[in-house]
Amino acid sequence: MGVLLCVATSLFAQYGQIIEQVAGQDPLSVGASIRLLGVAAGSIPPEMGMADARASLLRLGVRVPSGSNDSPISYGEFAFLLVQLYDQPQSLSSRIMPGPRAAFRDLKERGLIPAAARPGFTISGADALLLQRKFLEARKAGK
């Protein structure tokens, strides 16, 4: 039991560092988004390098943003990465034409994205964390 507690505490500490790094980014980078959502969804371990993280997500069938790790991520790309990693059921239009715009539209229709946001706008780290939290709360509530 003690070993399990130590491992859980270590993972939480590593994830806390990821959250801290993300919160201060404006705009949020592609690499930070991959790490944040990949770790939170349990798809990659926190200590995994970026090249391995991308490769791992690609093997899982996740369409990761094509930009470099340092390039800014858009609301649409972030939304698409979010719904893929959490295997979110998609609307009919999202199943026909899956991608960043459809994922953004689905989340916006659910009230999870601010009205002024657009799919091509960059997202800040703070806004990304807020969107992730709202998304997870809505999932938990069955919405």
N, C-alpha and C positions, 0 to 999 in steps of 0.2 A: 504494500500500500504506500509506503514512504517513497519508493522509487517512482511510482505512478504520479504522486503528488509533485515530486521534483521535476519530472518530465512536463507535466501540465503547467507548472509555474514557469518553466523555461520557455515553453511555446508561447504562453501568454505574454511574457516579457518581450520576446522577439516580435510578436504581432503588435504589441504596444509601440515598439520602435518604428514599425512600418506606418502605423497610424500617425505618429508624431511627424514623420517625414512627409507624409501625404498632406497633412493639415496645413503645412506652411507653403505648399507649392501653389503658385498662381501665375500662369496656368499649370494645371496638372500634366505631368508627362505620361507618355504611353507606357514606359517601363514601370513607373510607380503604380499606374492603374493595373497593369498585369500582376504585379506583386501583391497589391492590396486585395484585389478580387480573387486571384488564384489561391492565395493563402486562406482568406476568409471562407471560401467555398470548399476548402480541403482538397483542392486539386494539385497544389504544389506545396512543398515544405518551405518554411520561412527562410531557411539558409541557402536555398537553391540559387545559383547564379542566373542572370537574365537569359543567356543563350539557352541554357538547359530548361528554364521555365517556359520560354517560347516553344521550344521543341516539344516539351511535355504536353503543353496545351494543344499544340497542333496534332499530336498523336491521339489526343482525346477527341479530336474533331472540332475543336474550337477555332473559329476564324478570328485570329488576333489582328489588331490594327497593324497595317503594313509600315507605318512610320517608324523612324528610329526610336530607340528607348528614350532619348532626350527630347524628342519632338512633342509638342503639345497634343493632347487628345481632345476631341470634340465631344459635346454632349451625346451626339448620336453614337459615336464609337464606344463611349463609356457605357451607354445604355445597352448596346448590343452585346458587349463583353459581359455585362452584368446578367442579362437574361440568359445568355448561353451557359455561363458558369453555374448558375443556379437552376438550369434546366426548366426555365419558366414556360408554362404553356403559352402558346402564341395565338394571336387572333388569326382569323382567316387570311387577312391581307398579309400578315407577317409570315404565314406558312407559304403563301404564293410567292412573295417577294421578300425573303428574309434579308435583313441587313440593318445598318445603323438607323436609317430614317424610320423604318417600320417599328423597330424596338423603341426609338424615341417617342414616336406617336403613341404607341401602346402605353408606355409609362406616363406620358403627359395626360392621356385620356383618363388614367386612373388617379390623376391629381398628384403624382409623385414628383413632377418636374415643374418649376416655376413657369407661370404663363408667359413671361417675357423671354424665356430661353428658346433657342432655335437649334436644330440638329447640328449645324455647322459651327456654332459658337464654341469657343473653348470653355472648359469647365475648370473651376478652381478646386484645389484639394478639399477645402472646407465644404464646398457645394457637393463634391463627389461623396464625401463621408455622410453628408445629410441625405443625399439620394439613396445611398446604400442602406442607411438606417431605416428610412421610410419604406423602402422596398422590402426589407426583412420583416419589419413590423406588419406590413400588409400581407405578406406571405403567412406569417404566424396567425393573423386574424382570418385567413382564408379568403382574402380579397384578391 
